[in-house]
Amino acid sequence: MAYKLDILSIETSTHNVKRFKISKPNNYNFISGQATNVAINKPEWQDKKRAFTITSLTDDHSL
């Protein structure tokens, strides 16, 4: 299933790690630490999915 979500904030953790805070879809179920594939909704990026690890808690309002 695909979702279109909003990026709420971006933080640089280290020189090669960024933290993205994104909106959470209604009724989205996951396990903390689970990975998901993400792509940017622009024509040149839509087919370039990357794995991201979810670090939020299941009852948080964002991912």
PDBQT receptor file of N, H, CA, C and O in Angstrom, charges set to zero:
ATOM      1  N   MET A   1       0.841  -1.174   0.000  1.00  0.00    +0.000 N 
ATOM      2  CA  MET A   1       0.000   0.000   0.000  1.00  0.00    +0.000 C 
ATOM      3  C   MET A   1       0.892   1.245   0.000  1.00  0.00    +0.000 C 
ATOM      4  O   MET A   1       1.909   1.279   0.693  1.00  0.00    +0.000 OA
ATOM      5  N   ALA A   2       0.525   2.238  -0.753  1.00  0.00    +0.000 N 
ATOM      6  H   ALA A   2      -0.301   2.210  -1.316  1.00  0.00    +0.000 HD
ATOM      7  CA  ALA A   2       1.303   3.475  -0.840  1.00  0.00    +0.000 C 
ATOM      8  C   ALA A   2       0.548   4.618  -0.155  1.00  0.00    +0.000 C 
ATOM      9  O   ALA A   2      -0.677   4.707  -0.234  1.00  0.00    +0.000 OA
ATOM     10  N   TYR A   3       1.297   5.476   0.508  1.00  0.00    +0.000 N 
ATOM     11  H   TYR A   3       2.293   5.403   0.572  1.00  0.00    +0.000 HD
ATOM     12  CA  TYR A   3       0.750   6.654   1.182  1.00  0.00    +0.000 C 
ATOM     13  C   TYR A   3       1.494   7.887   0.694  1.00  0.00    +0.000 C 
ATOM     14  O   TYR A   3       2.684   7.813   0.386  1.00  0.00    +0.000 OA
ATOM     15  N   LYS A   4       0.808   9.015   0.620  1.00  0.00    +0.000 N 
ATOM     16  H   LYS A   4      -0.158   9.076   0.870  1.00  0.00    +0.000 HD
ATOM     17  CA  LYS A   4       1.451  10.299   0.367  1.00  0.00    +0.000 C 
ATOM     18  C   LYS A   4       1.419  11.069   1.671  1.00  0.00    +0.000 C 
ATOM     19  O   LYS A   4       0.348  11.384   2.191  1.00  0.00    +0.000 OA
ATOM     20  N   LEU A   5       2.606  11.375   2.202  1.00  0.00    +0.000 N 
ATOM     21  H   LEU A   5       3.476  11.119   1.780  1.00  0.00    +0.000 HD
ATOM     22  CA  LEU A   5       2.725  11.986   3.521  1.00  0.00    +0.000 C 
ATOM     23  C   LEU A   5       3.483  13.299   3.436  1.00  0.00    +0.000 C 
ATOM     24  O   LEU A   5       4.198  13.557   2.467  1.00  0.00    +0.000 OA
ATOM     25  N   ASP A   6       3.321  14.123   4.457  1.00  0.00    +0.000 N 
ATOM     26  H   ASP A   6       2.740  13.914   5.244  1.00  0.00    +0.000 HD
ATOM     27  CA  ASP A   6       4.018  15.397   4.531  1.00  0.00    +0.000 C 
ATOM     28  C   ASP A   6       5.261  15.264   5.408  1.00  0.00    +0.000 C 
ATOM     29  O   ASP A   6       5.236  14.600   6.444  1.00  0.00    +0.000 OA
ATOM     30  N   ILE A   7       6.353  15.908   4.977  1.00  0.00    +0.000 N 
ATOM     31  H   ILE A   7       6.374  16.448   4.135  1.00  0.00    +0.000 HD
ATOM     32  CA  ILE A   7       7.553  16.000   5.806  1.00  0.00    +0.000 C 
ATOM     33  C   ILE A   7       7.333  17.157   6.773  1.00  0.00    +0.000 C 
ATOM     34  O   ILE A   7       7.119  18.292   6.347  1.00  0.00    +0.000 OA
ATOM     35  N   LEU A   8       7.387  16.875   8.071  1.00  0.00    +0.000 N 
ATOM     36  H   LEU A   8       7.561  15.953   8.417  1.00  0.00    +0.000 HD
ATOM     37  CA  LEU A   8       7.154  17.886   9.095  1.00  0.00    +0.000 C 
ATOM     38  C   LEU A   8       8.444  18.575   9.514  1.00  0.00    +0.000 C 
ATOM     39  O   LEU A   8       8.434  19.765   9.831  1.00  0.00    +0.000 OA
ATOM     40  N   SER A   9       9.563  17.839   9.519  1.00  0.00    +0.000 N 
ATOM     41  H   SER A   9       9.571  16.872   9.261  1.00  0.00    +0.000 HD
ATOM     42  CA  SER A   9      10.861  18.430   9.852  1.00  0.00    +0.000 C 
ATOM     43  C   SER A   9      11.971  17.499   9.398  1.00  0.00    +0.000 C 
ATOM     44  O   SER A   9      11.762  16.303   9.197  1.00  0.00    +0.000 OA
ATOM     45  N   ILE A  10      13.175  18.082   9.238  1.00  0.00    +0.000 N 
ATOM     46  H   ILE A  10      13.345  19.054   9.401  1.00  0.00    +0.000 HD
ATOM     47  CA  ILE A  10      14.379  17.329   8.888  1.00  0.00    +0.000 C 
ATOM     48  C   ILE A  10      15.498  17.806   9.805  1.00  0.00    +0.000 C 
ATOM     49  O   ILE A  10      15.726  19.007   9.945  1.00  0.00    +0.000 OA
ATOM     50  N   GLU A  11      16.195  16.859  10.429  1.00  0.00    +0.000 N 
ATOM     51  H   GLU A  11      16.010  15.883  10.316  1.00  0.00    +0.000 HD
ATOM     52  CA  GLU A  11      17.321  17.175  11.309  1.00  0.00    +0.000 C 
ATOM     53  C   GLU A  11      18.534  16.358  10.874  1.00  0.00    +0.000 C 
ATOM     54  O   GLU A  11      18.391  15.206  10.464  1.00  0.00    +0.000 OA
ATOM     55  N   THR A  12      19.713  16.940  10.960  1.00  0.00    +0.000 N 
ATOM     56  H   THR A  12      19.829  17.876  11.293  1.00  0.00    +0.000 HD
ATOM     57  CA  THR A  12      20.948  16.221  10.693  1.00  0.00    +0.000 C 
ATOM     58  C   THR A  12      21.475  15.676  12.014  1.00  0.00    +0.000 C 
ATOM     59  O   THR A  12      21.775  16.434  12.936  1.00  0.00    +0.000 OA
ATOM     60  N   SER A  13      21.586  14.348  12.094  1.00  0.00    +0.000 N 
ATOM     61  H   SER A  13      21.343  13.732  11.344  1.00  0.00    +0.000 HD
ATOM     62  CA  SER A  13      22.104  13.704  13.305  1.00  0.00    +0.000 C 
ATOM     63  C   SER A  13      23.623  13.587  13.262  1.00  0.00    +0.000 C 
ATOM     64  O   SER A  13      24.307  13.935  14.225  1.00  0.00    +0.000 OA
ATOM     65  N   THR A  14      24.145  13.096  12.140  1.00  0.00    +0.000 N 
ATOM     66  H   THR A  14      23.589  12.814  11.358  1.00  0.00    +0.000 HD
ATOM     67  CA  THR A  14      25.591  13.009  11.914  1.00  0.00    +0.000 C 
ATOM     68  C   THR A  14      25.844  13.373  10.457  1.00  0.00    +0.000 C 
ATOM     69  O   THR A  14      24.911  13.718   9.731  1.00  0.00    +0.000 OA
ATOM     70  N   HIS A  15      27.099  13.298  10.025  1.00  0.00    +0.000 N 
ATOM     71  H   HIS A  15      27.857  13.017  10.614  1.00  0.00    +0.000 HD
ATOM     72  CA  HIS A  15      27.420  13.679   8.649  1.00  0.00    +0.000 C 
ATOM     73  C   HIS A  15      26.721  12.801   7.607  1.00  0.00    +0.000 C 
ATOM     74  O   HIS A  15      26.586  13.219   6.456  1.00  0.00    +0.000 OA
ATOM     75  N   ASN A  16      26.278  11.610   7.974  1.00  0.00    +0.000 N 
ATOM     76  H   ASN A  16      26.388  11.271   8.909  1.00  0.00    +0.000 HD
ATOM     77  CA  ASN A  16      25.614  10.737   7.005  1.00  0.00    +0.000 C 
ATOM     78  C   ASN A  16      24.275  10.187   7.504  1.00  0.00    +0.000 C 
ATOM     79  O   ASN A  16      23.777   9.198   6.966  1.00  0.00    +0.000 OA
ATOM     80  N   VAL A  17      23.690  10.814   8.523  1.00  0.00    +0.000 N 
ATOM     81  H   VAL A  17      24.095  11.617   8.960  1.00  0.00    +0.000 HD
ATOM     82  CA  VAL A  17      22.383  10.387   9.048  1.00  0.00    +0.000 C 
ATOM     83  C   VAL A  17      21.478  11.599   9.198  1.00  0.00    +0.000 C 
ATOM     84  O   VAL A  17      21.852  12.600   9.810  1.00  0.00    +0.000 OA
ATOM     85  N   LYS A  18      20.279  11.493   8.626  1.00  0.00    +0.000 N 
ATOM     86  H   LYS A  18      19.976  10.680   8.129  1.00  0.00    +0.000 HD
ATOM     87  CA  LYS A  18      19.271  12.541   8.789  1.00  0.00    +0.000 C 
ATOM     88  C   LYS A  18      18.031  11.933   9.428  1.00  0.00    +0.000 C 
ATOM     89  O   LYS A  18      17.719  10.761   9.221  1.00  0.00    +0.000 OA
ATOM     90  N   ARG A  19      17.338  12.742  10.199  1.00  0.00    +0.000 N 
ATOM     91  H   ARG A  19      17.592  13.694  10.367  1.00  0.00    +0.000 HD
ATOM     92  CA  ARG A  19      16.090  12.322  10.843  1.00  0.00    +0.000 C 
ATOM     93  C   ARG A  19      14.949  13.093  10.195  1.00  0.00    +0.000 C 
ATOM     94  O   ARG A  19      14.939  14.324  10.193  1.00  0.00    +0.000 OA
ATOM     95  N   PHE A  20      13.988  12.353   9.645  1.00  0.00    +0.000 N 
ATOM     96  H   PHE A  20      13.997  11.353   9.647  1.00  0.00    +0.000 HD
ATOM     97  CA  PHE A  20      12.822  12.949   9.020  1.00  0.00    +0.000 C 
ATOM     98  C   PHE A  20      11.618  12.691   9.913  1.00  0.00    +0.000 C 
ATOM     99  O   PHE A  20      11.370  11.550  10.302  1.00  0.00    +0.000 OA
ATOM    100  N   LYS A  21      10.882  13.716  10.235  1.00  0.00    +0.000 N 
ATOM    101  H   LYS A  21      11.083  14.643   9.919  1.00  0.00    +0.000 HD
ATOM    102  CA  LYS A  21       9.622  13.567  10.960  1.00  0.00    +0.000 C 
ATOM    103  C   LYS A  21       8.522  13.759   9.918  1.00  0.00    +0.000 C 
ATOM    104  O   LYS A  21       8.439  14.807   9.276  1.00  0.00    +0.000 OA
ATOM    105  N   ILE A  22       7.675  12.734   9.755  1.00  0.00    +0.000 N 
ATOM    106  H   ILE A  22       7.742  11.883  10.276  1.00  0.00    +0.000 HD
ATOM    107  CA  ILE A  22       6.634  12.794   8.732  1.00  0.00    +0.000 C 
ATOM    108  C   ILE A  22       5.264  12.535   9.349  1.00  0.00    +0.000 C 
ATOM    109  O   ILE A  22       5.146  11.947  10.423  1.00  0.00    +0.000 OA
ATOM    110  N   SER A  23       4.238  12.990   8.642  1.00  0.00    +0.000 N 
ATOM    111  H   SER A  23       4.334  13.467   7.769  1.00  0.00    +0.000 HD
ATOM    112  CA  SER A  23       2.874  12.758   9.110  1.00  0.00    +0.000 C 
ATOM    113  C   SER A  23       2.593  11.261   9.119  1.00  0.00    +0.000 C 
ATOM    114  O   SER A  23       3.182  10.504   8.347  1.00  0.00    +0.000 OA
ATOM    115  N   LYS A  24       1.700  10.847   9.986  1.00  0.00    +0.000 N 
ATOM    116  H   LYS A  24       1.222  11.461  10.613  1.00  0.00    +0.000 HD
ATOM    117  CA  LYS A  24       1.365   9.427  10.127  1.00  0.00    +0.000 C 
ATOM    118  C   LYS A  24      -0.041   9.203   9.571  1.00  0.00    +0.000 C 
ATOM    119  O   LYS A  24      -0.974   9.902   9.965  1.00  0.00    +0.000 OA
ATOM    120  N   PRO A  25      -0.206   8.245   8.666  1.00  0.00    +0.000 N 
ATOM    121  CA  PRO A  25      -1.536   7.954   8.119  1.00  0.00    +0.000 C 
ATOM    122  C   PRO A  25      -2.472   7.411   9.211  1.00  0.00    +0.000 C 
ATOM    123  O   PRO A  25      -2.023   6.763  10.156  1.00  0.00    +0.000 OA
ATOM    124  N   ASN A  26      -3.739   7.674   9.072  1.00  0.00    +0.000 N 
ATOM    125  H   ASN A  26      -4.104   8.200   8.304  1.00  0.00    +0.000 HD
ATOM    126  CA  ASN A  26      -4.727   7.110   9.999  1.00  0.00    +0.000 C 
ATOM    127  C   ASN A  26      -4.668   5.588   9.938  1.00  0.00    +0.000 C 
ATOM    128  O   ASN A  26      -4.538   5.008   8.860  1.00  0.00    +0.000 OA
ATOM    129  N   ASN A  27      -4.762   4.952  11.084  1.00  0.00    +0.000 N 
ATOM    130  H   ASN A  27      -4.867   5.423  11.960  1.00  0.00    +0.000 HD
ATOM    131  CA  ASN A  27      -4.785   3.490  11.208  1.00  0.00    +0.000 C 
ATOM    132  C   ASN A  27      -3.536   2.820  10.649  1.00  0.00    +0.000 C 
ATOM    133  O   ASN A  27      -3.610   1.675  10.204  1.00  0.00    +0.000 OA
ATOM    134  N   TYR A  28      -2.389   3.499  10.659  1.00  0.00    +0.000 N 
ATOM    135  H   TYR A  28      -2.329   4.430  11.021  1.00  0.00    +0.000 HD
ATOM    136  CA  TYR A  28      -1.131   2.916  10.188  1.00  0.00    +0.000 C 
ATOM    137  C   TYR A  28      -0.522   2.104  11.316  1.00  0.00    +0.000 C 
ATOM    138  O   TYR A  28      -0.238   2.641  12.387  1.00  0.00    +0.000 OA
ATOM    139  N   ASN A  29      -0.322   0.822  11.084  1.00  0.00    +0.000 N 
ATOM    140  H   ASN A  29      -0.552   0.386  10.215  1.00  0.00    +0.000 HD
ATOM    141  CA  ASN A  29       0.219  -0.077  12.098  1.00  0.00    +0.000 C 
ATOM    142  C   ASN A  29       1.653  -0.456  11.765  1.00  0.00    +0.000 C 
ATOM    143  O   ASN A  29       1.968  -0.750  10.612  1.00  0.00    +0.000 OA
ATOM    144  N   PHE A  30       2.513  -0.451  12.760  1.00  0.00    +0.000 N 
ATOM    145  H   PHE A  30       2.256  -0.213  13.697  1.00  0.00    +0.000 HD
ATOM    146  CA  PHE A  30       3.912  -0.811  12.581  1.00  0.00    +0.000 C 
ATOM    147  C   PHE A  30       4.492  -1.222  13.921  1.00  0.00    +0.000 C 
ATOM    148  O   PHE A  30       3.867  -1.040  14.966  1.00  0.00    +0.000 OA
ATOM    149  N   ILE A  31       5.690  -1.777  13.878  1.00  0.00    +0.000 N 
ATOM    150  H   ILE A  31       6.197  -1.925  13.029  1.00  0.00    +0.000 HD
ATOM    151  CA  ILE A  31       6.449  -2.128  15.068  1.00  0.00    +0.000 C 
ATOM    152  C   ILE A  31       7.658  -1.199  15.107  1.00  0.00    +0.000 C 
ATOM    153  O   ILE A  31       8.357  -1.067  14.103  1.00  0.00    +0.000 OA
ATOM    154  N   SER A  32       7.921  -0.555  16.240  1.00  0.00    +0.000 N 
ATOM    155  H   SER A  32       7.353  -0.662  17.056  1.00  0.00    +0.000 HD
ATOM    156  CA  SER A  32       9.091   0.322  16.340  1.00  0.00    +0.000 C 
ATOM    157  C   SER A  32      10.342  -0.441  15.937  1.00  0.00    +0.000 C 
ATOM    158  O   SER A  32      10.556  -1.573  16.372  1.00  0.00    +0.000 OA
ATOM    159  N   GLY A  33      11.177   0.191  15.096  1.00  0.00    +0.000 N 
ATOM    160  H   GLY A  33      11.004   1.110  14.744  1.00  0.00    +0.000 HD
ATOM    161  CA  GLY A  33      12.367  -0.452  14.573  1.00  0.00    +0.000 C 
ATOM    162  C   GLY A  33      12.159  -1.104  13.221  1.00  0.00    +0.000 C 
ATOM    163  O   GLY A  33      13.119  -1.499  12.558  1.00  0.00    +0.000 OA
ATOM    164  N   GLN A  34      10.900  -1.218  12.811  1.00  0.00    +0.000 N 
ATOM    165  H   GLN A  34      10.120  -0.898  13.349  1.00  0.00    +0.000 HD
ATOM    166  CA  GLN A  34      10.573  -1.789  11.510  1.00  0.00    +0.000 C 
ATOM    167  C   GLN A  34      11.045  -0.844  10.408  1.00  0.00    +0.000 C 
ATOM    168  O   GLN A  34      11.030   0.373  10.592  1.00  0.00    +0.000 OA
ATOM    169  N   ALA A  35      11.459  -1.383   9.278  1.00  0.00    +0.000 N 
ATOM    170  H   ALA A  35      11.471  -2.372   9.129  1.00  0.00    +0.000 HD
ATOM    171  CA  ALA A  35      11.862  -0.564   8.137  1.00  0.00    +0.000 C 
ATOM    172  C   ALA A  35      10.710  -0.480   7.135  1.00  0.00    +0.000 C 
ATOM    173  O   ALA A  35       9.866  -1.372   7.057  1.00  0.00    +0.000 OA
ATOM    174  N   THR A  36      10.700   0.603   6.378  1.00  0.00    +0.000 N 
ATOM    175  H   THR A  36      11.386   1.328   6.441  1.00  0.00    +0.000 HD
ATOM    176  CA  THR A  36       9.721   0.783   5.319  1.00  0.00    +0.000 C 
ATOM    177  C   THR A  36      10.418   1.437   4.138  1.00  0.00    +0.000 C 
ATOM    178  O   THR A  36      11.446   2.090   4.317  1.00  0.00    +0.000 OA
ATOM    179  N   ASN A  37       9.884   1.277   2.944  1.00  0.00    +0.000 N 
ATOM    180  H   ASN A  37       9.048   0.746   2.799  1.00  0.00    +0.000 HD
ATOM    181  CA  ASN A  37      10.452   1.904   1.754  1.00  0.00    +0.000 C 
ATOM    182  C   ASN A  37       9.803   3.251   1.521  1.00  0.00    +0.000 C 
ATOM    183  O   ASN A  37       8.585   3.393   1.632  1.00  0.00    +0.000 OA
ATOM    184  N   VAL A  38      10.628   4.250   1.194  1.00  0.00    +0.000 N 
ATOM    185  H   VAL A  38      11.618   4.135   1.105  1.00  0.00    +0.000 HD
ATOM    186  CA  VAL A  38      10.157   5.620   1.012  1.00  0.00    +0.000 C 
ATOM    187  C   VAL A  38      10.701   6.165  -0.301  1.00  0.00    +0.000 C 
ATOM    188  O   VAL A  38      11.855   5.922  -0.653  1.00  0.00    +0.000 OA
ATOM    189  N   ALA A  39       9.861   6.907  -1.025  1.00  0.00    +0.000 N 
ATOM    190  H   ALA A  39       8.923   7.106  -0.740  1.00  0.00    +0.000 HD
ATOM    191  CA  ALA A  39      10.276   7.615  -2.235  1.00  0.00    +0.000 C 
ATOM    192  C   ALA A  39       9.702   9.029  -2.186  1.00  0.00    +0.000 C 
ATOM    193  O   ALA A  39       8.678   9.270  -1.547  1.00  0.00    +0.000 OA
ATOM    194  N   ILE A  40      10.361   9.946  -2.855  1.00  0.00    +0.000 N 
ATOM    195  H   ILE A  40      11.194   9.751  -3.374  1.00  0.00    +0.000 HD
ATOM    196  CA  ILE A  40       9.900  11.339  -2.919  1.00  0.00    +0.000 C 
ATOM    197  C   ILE A  40       8.929  11.474  -4.078  1.00  0.00    +0.000 C 
ATOM    198  O   ILE A  40       9.173  10.940  -5.161  1.00  0.00    +0.000 OA
ATOM    199  N   ASN A  41       7.834  12.181  -3.858  1.00  0.00    +0.000 N 
ATOM    200  H   ASN A  41       7.636  12.615  -2.979  1.00  0.00    +0.000 HD
ATOM    201  CA  ASN A  41       6.780  12.301  -4.849  1.00  0.00    +0.000 C 
ATOM    202  C   ASN A  41       7.107  13.380  -5.902  1.00  0.00    +0.000 C 
ATOM    203  O   ASN A  41       6.402  14.381  -6.025  1.00  0.00    +0.000 OA
ATOM    204  N   LYS A  42       8.158  13.155  -6.629  1.00  0.00    +0.000 N 
ATOM    205  H   LYS A  42       8.731  12.341  -6.529  1.00  0.00    +0.000 HD
ATOM    206  CA  LYS A  42       8.579  13.983  -7.767  1.00  0.00    +0.000 C 
ATOM    207  C   LYS A  42       8.887  13.015  -8.903  1.00  0.00    +0.000 C 
ATOM    208  O   LYS A  42       9.418  11.933  -8.651  1.00  0.00    +0.000 OA
ATOM    209  N   PRO A  43       8.570  13.372 -10.150  1.00  0.00    +0.000 N 
ATOM    210  CA  PRO A  43       8.761  12.419 -11.261  1.00  0.00    +0.000 C 
ATOM    211  C   PRO A  43      10.138  11.766 -11.305  1.00  0.00    +0.000 C 
ATOM    212  O   PRO A  43      10.240  10.567 -11.565  1.00  0.00    +0.000 OA
ATOM    213  N   GLU A  44      11.189  12.527 -11.059  1.00  0.00    +0.000 N 
ATOM    214  H   GLU A  44      11.106  13.501 -10.848  1.00  0.00    +0.000 HD
ATOM    215  CA  GLU A  44      12.540  11.968 -11.149  1.00  0.00    +0.000 C 
ATOM    216  C   GLU A  44      12.936  11.118  -9.939  1.00  0.00    +0.000 C 
ATOM    217  O   GLU A  44      13.984  10.474  -9.963  1.00  0.00    +0.000 OA
ATOM    218  N   TRP A  45      12.125  11.104  -8.892  1.00  0.00    +0.000 N 
ATOM    219  H   TRP A  45      11.273  11.628  -8.872  1.00  0.00    +0.000 HD
ATOM    220  CA  TRP A  45      12.453  10.364  -7.658  1.00  0.00    +0.000 C 
ATOM    221  C   TRP A  45      11.463   9.257  -7.307  1.00  0.00    +0.000 C 
ATOM    222  O   TRP A  45      11.769   8.426  -6.452  1.00  0.00    +0.000 OA
ATOM    223  N   GLN A  46      10.303   9.214  -7.926  1.00  0.00    +0.000 N 
ATOM    224  H   GLN A  46      10.054   9.889  -8.620  1.00  0.00    +0.000 HD
ATOM    225  CA  GLN A  46       9.254   8.267  -7.528  1.00  0.00    +0.000 C 
ATOM    226  C   GLN A  46       9.673   6.804  -7.586  1.00  0.00    +0.000 C 
ATOM    227  O   GLN A  46       9.174   5.997  -6.802  1.00  0.00    +0.000 OA
ATOM    228  N   ASP A  47      10.570   6.444  -8.487  1.00  0.00    +0.000 N 
ATOM    229  H   ASP A  47      10.976   7.100  -9.123  1.00  0.00    +0.000 HD
ATOM    230  CA  ASP A  47      11.004   5.051  -8.615  1.00  0.00    +0.000 C 
ATOM    231  C   ASP A  47      12.274   4.753  -7.832  1.00  0.00    +0.000 C 
ATOM    232  O   ASP A  47      12.831   3.662  -7.956  1.00  0.00    +0.000 OA
ATOM    233  N   LYS A  48      12.741   5.702  -7.029  1.00  0.00    +0.000 N 
ATOM    234  H   LYS A  48      12.289   6.589  -6.928  1.00  0.00    +0.000 HD
ATOM    235  CA  LYS A  48      13.994   5.529  -6.282  1.00  0.00    +0.000 C 
ATOM    236  C   LYS A  48      13.699   5.364  -4.792  1.00  0.00    +0.000 C 
ATOM    237  O   LYS A  48      13.974   6.253  -3.986  1.00  0.00    +0.000 OA
ATOM    238  N   LYS A  49      13.138   4.215  -4.448  1.00  0.00    +0.000 N 
ATOM    239  H   LYS A  49      12.915   3.493  -5.102  1.00  0.00    +0.000 HD
ATOM    240  CA  LYS A  49      12.776   3.942  -3.056  1.00  0.00    +0.000 C 
ATOM    241  C   LYS A  49      14.006   3.618  -2.227  1.00  0.00    +0.000 C 
ATOM    242  O   LYS A  49      14.952   2.991  -2.701  1.00  0.00    +0.000 OA
ATOM    243  N   ARG A  50      13.969   4.063  -0.974  1.00  0.00    +0.000 N 
ATOM    244  H   ARG A  50      13.200   4.573  -0.588  1.00  0.00    +0.000 HD
ATOM    245  CA  ARG A  50      15.044   3.808  -0.024  1.00  0.00    +0.000 C 
ATOM    246  C   ARG A  50      14.432   3.285   1.270  1.00  0.00    +0.000 C 
ATOM    247  O   ARG A  50      13.314   3.655   1.629  1.00  0.00    +0.000 OA
ATOM    248  N   ALA A  51      15.161   2.431   1.962  1.00  0.00    +0.000 N 
ATOM    249  H   ALA A  51      16.069   2.130   1.670  1.00  0.00    +0.000 HD
ATOM    250  CA  ALA A  51      14.676   1.885   3.235  1.00  0.00    +0.000 C 
ATOM    251  C   ALA A  51      14.929   2.881   4.363  1.00  0.00    +0.000 C 
ATOM    252  O   ALA A  51      16.019   3.443   4.472  1.00  0.00    +0.000 OA
ATOM    253  N   PHE A  52      13.931   3.092   5.188  1.00  0.00    +0.000 N 
ATOM    254  H   PHE A  52      13.045   2.635   5.099  1.00  0.00    +0.000 HD
ATOM    255  CA  PHE A  52      14.028   3.944   6.368  1.00  0.00    +0.000 C 
ATOM    256  C   PHE A  52      13.516   3.167   7.564  1.00  0.00    +0.000 C 
ATOM    257  O   PHE A  52      12.561   2.398   7.451  1.00  0.00    +0.000 OA
ATOM    258  N   THR A  53      14.146   3.366   8.705  1.00  0.00    +0.000 N 
ATOM    259  H   THR A  53      14.921   3.991   8.797  1.00  0.00    +0.000 HD
ATOM    260  CA  THR A  53      13.742   2.698   9.943  1.00  0.00    +0.000 C 
ATOM    261  C   THR A  53      12.817   3.607  10.730  1.00  0.00    +0.000 C 
ATOM    262  O   THR A  53      13.114   4.786  10.923  1.00  0.00    +0.000 OA
ATOM    263  N   ILE A  54      11.692   3.062  11.187  1.00  0.00    +0.000 N 
ATOM    264  H   ILE A  54      11.451   2.105  11.030  1.00  0.00    +0.000 HD
ATOM    265  CA  ILE A  54      10.727   3.821  11.985  1.00  0.00    +0.000 C 
ATOM    266  C   ILE A  54      11.181   3.778  13.442  1.00  0.00    +0.000 C 
ATOM    267  O   ILE A  54      11.315   2.701  14.024  1.00  0.00    +0.000 OA
ATOM    268  N   THR A  55      11.418   4.946  14.025  1.00  0.00    +0.000 N 
ATOM    269  H   THR A  55      11.309   5.821  13.552  1.00  0.00    +0.000 HD
ATOM    270  CA  THR A  55      11.900   5.001  15.407  1.00  0.00    +0.000 C 
ATOM    271  C   THR A  55      10.862   5.571  16.367  1.00  0.00    +0.000 C 
ATOM    272  O   THR A  55      11.119   5.656  17.568  1.00  0.00    +0.000 OA
ATOM    273  N   SER A  56       9.711   5.958  15.866  1.00  0.00    +0.000 N 
ATOM    274  H   SER A  56       9.503   5.889  14.891  1.00  0.00    +0.000 HD
ATOM    275  CA  SER A  56       8.680   6.497  16.753  1.00  0.00    +0.000 C 
ATOM    276  C   SER A  56       7.923   5.371  17.449  1.00  0.00    +0.000 C 
ATOM    277  O   SER A  56       8.025   4.207  17.061  1.00  0.00    +0.000 OA
ATOM    278  N   LEU A  57       7.172   5.726  18.467  1.00  0.00    +0.000 N 
ATOM    279  H   LEU A  57       7.088   6.671  18.782  1.00  0.00    +0.000 HD
ATOM    280  CA  LEU A  57       6.334   4.753  19.161  1.00  0.00    +0.000 C 
ATOM    281  C   LEU A  57       5.026   4.593  18.404  1.00  0.00    +0.000 C 
ATOM    282  O   LEU A  57       4.616   5.490  17.668  1.00  0.00    +0.000 OA
ATOM    283  N   THR A  58       4.373   3.459  18.581  1.00  0.00    +0.000 N 
ATOM    284  H   THR A  58       4.706   2.730  19.178  1.00  0.00    +0.000 HD
ATOM    285  CA  THR A  58       3.151   3.182  17.825  1.00  0.00    +0.000 C 
ATOM    286  C   THR A  58       2.020   4.163  18.125  1.00  0.00    +0.000 C 
ATOM    287  O   THR A  58       1.153   4.371  17.275  1.00  0.00    +0.000 OA
ATOM    288  N   ASP A  59       2.007   4.767  19.306  1.00  0.00    +0.000 N 
ATOM    289  H   ASP A  59       2.710   4.598  19.996  1.00  0.00    +0.000 HD
ATOM    290  CA  ASP A  59       0.932   5.704  19.638  1.00  0.00    +0.000 C 
ATOM    291  C   ASP A  59       1.299   7.168  19.369  1.00  0.00    +0.000 C 
ATOM    292  O   ASP A  59       0.509   8.062  19.673  1.00  0.00    +0.000 OA
ATOM    293  N   ASP A  60       2.493   7.429  18.799  1.00  0.00    +0.000 N 
ATOM    294  H   ASP A  60       3.135   6.703  18.551  1.00  0.00    +0.000 HD
ATOM    295  CA  ASP A  60       2.877   8.787  18.414  1.00  0.00    +0.000 C 
ATOM    296  C   ASP A  60       1.991   9.270  17.261  1.00  0.00    +0.000 C 
ATOM    297  O   ASP A  60       1.431   8.461  16.521  1.00  0.00    +0.000 OA
ATOM    298  N   HIS A  61       1.870  10.577  17.115  1.00  0.00    +0.000 N 
ATOM    299  H   HIS A  61       2.325  11.235  17.715  1.00  0.00    +0.000 HD
ATOM    300  CA  HIS A  61       1.032  11.140  16.051  1.00  0.00    +0.000 C 
ATOM    301  C   HIS A  61       1.789  11.385  14.754  1.00  0.00    +0.000 C 
ATOM    302  O   HIS A  61       1.194  11.792  13.756  1.00  0.00    +0.000 OA
ATOM    303  N   SER A  62       3.090  11.142  14.759  1.00  0.00    +0.000 N 
ATOM    304  H   SER A  62       3.573  10.812  15.569  1.00  0.00    +0.000 HD
ATOM    305  CA  SER A  62       3.905  11.277  13.545  1.00  0.00    +0.000 C 
ATOM    306  C   SER A  62       4.909  10.136  13.517  1.00  0.00    +0.000 C 
ATOM    307  O   SER A  62       5.077   9.415  14.500  1.00  0.00    +0.000 OA
ATOM    308  N   LEU A  63       5.574   9.982  12.375  1.00  0.00    +0.000 N 
ATOM    309  H   LEU A  63       5.437  10.568  11.576  1.00  0.00    +0.000 HD
ATOM    310  CA  LEU A  63       6.598   8.946  12.220  1.00  0.00    +0.000 C 
ATOM    311  C   LEU A  63       7.955   9.615  12.146  1.00  0.00    +0.000 C 
ATOM    312  O   LEU A  63       8.972   8.935  12.013  1.00  0.00    +0.000 OA
TER     313      LEU A  63
